Amino acid sequence: MSSPRKIFGTDGVRGTANVEPVTAETALKLGRAAAHVFKNLERESRGRGKHKIVIGKDTRLSGYMLENAISSGILSMGVDVLFIGPLPTPGVAYVTRSLRADAGIVITASHNPYTDNGIKFFRADGYKLDDKIESQIENLVFTGEIENVRPSAGEIGRAVRVDDALGRYIEYAKASFPRGLTLEGVKIVLDCGHGAAYKSSPCVLRELGADVTVFNNQPDGKNINENCGSMHPEAMCKKVVECGAHIGIAHDGDADRVLLCDENGTLIDGDDIMAIAALEMLAENSLAGKTLVSTVMSNAGLEAAIVQAGGQMLRTGVGDKNVIDEMLRSGFNFGGEQSGHLIFRDFASTGDGLVAALQILRIMKARQAPLSQLAKCWTRFPQLVTNVKVREKKPFDQLDGVNQLVAAAEKELAAQGGRLLLRYSGTEPKVRLLVEGRDSAMLKSWSEKICGAIQKQIGV
């Protein structure tokens, strides 16, 4: 392993498949280190016999390589492995709890192209690891402290394949939809993004009674997220109109996020979904603390709508892990991101695109209203998000004139209730700039000035 001596990013380990740190060699070391850490968190396993770790994955070609490598590392530490195959990330989290495993691992790069892959860990309760445990695993990988810990003979772990993992997740997802309510008469277009939900989401929706038109559900290892799914929702929007559907549903590769489309072909993003669901939960008095948890990327109009309805919105840093951490810390039960990560903690321990879609379908049925009408519950402020590919992530104060431009823009935007957010992506070599306010021309002007200055100095 070479420097930098840190492999966990904002959402597990991620990068180009077969390039450090996403190699078979490092996956094996991660498996050994993770097995050692989880084994020592609780001396007694949650189930009978040895400690055990669940391993699931999405549909990427490199998943086979990483699955075998990381499992070899785990087995070498005397911990059993439960293979569950391709399953959405929230499904892996749920099955980890359901099987009383001591930890869960999902091999996925989420919305990234097939050339990337990653490794995410879950605790026994299905929640993502905290920074302290990640640091312990990292330290063991780099220091080699566990090289002398090698169980032998009968102490080596055993690997088994769990045949009913998909069925368990399907029943769990269906249970998030009210008993006695069906989706009969609802016509749905579903874009699986050639990802991990290619079996589970169509099955759940059909078993609940919906008429489902499914596409992009034939993964070949290389077509995951390719011009499809929640990263390219225009295909879903077009198909909804063509089919005369009531709603469109689009997942990303590991189905922990979702974007929707109304019956007119209009995109419904994470902010729309949060507005519809949070306002309904406020009316039902089921929104814990009358608080929606979202990130700094969510539109100011969303917060205005929640406040007007008697609630409040708490903002966190970008990333569903930050949202979940705040929800756990403060006891809140709903939060999410504009990108489509929606966490309904009454049902799930992580973002679940299928569960989120089912909650909107529940509201549509209860209100007997089309999605286009539900989405009118709030007014979006004009917002412009621009990405700039960069060759290095240099501190902004070391870029000539960038901080001065940002300060001037913030002052002008604040005068009209707007805001600005400039940051580096935690998972990609990109700068992300968000500007928000009431004047679209002003947003475009400032975005061009700031991004132009960055592109000139460190752009690709």
Order of alpha helices (4+ residues) and beta strands (2+ residues): beta-alpha-beta-alpha-beta-alpha-beta-beta-alpha-beta-alpha-beta-alpha-beta-alpha-beta-beta-beta-alpha-beta-alpha-beta-alpha-beta-beta-alpha-alpha-beta-alpha-beta-beta-alpha
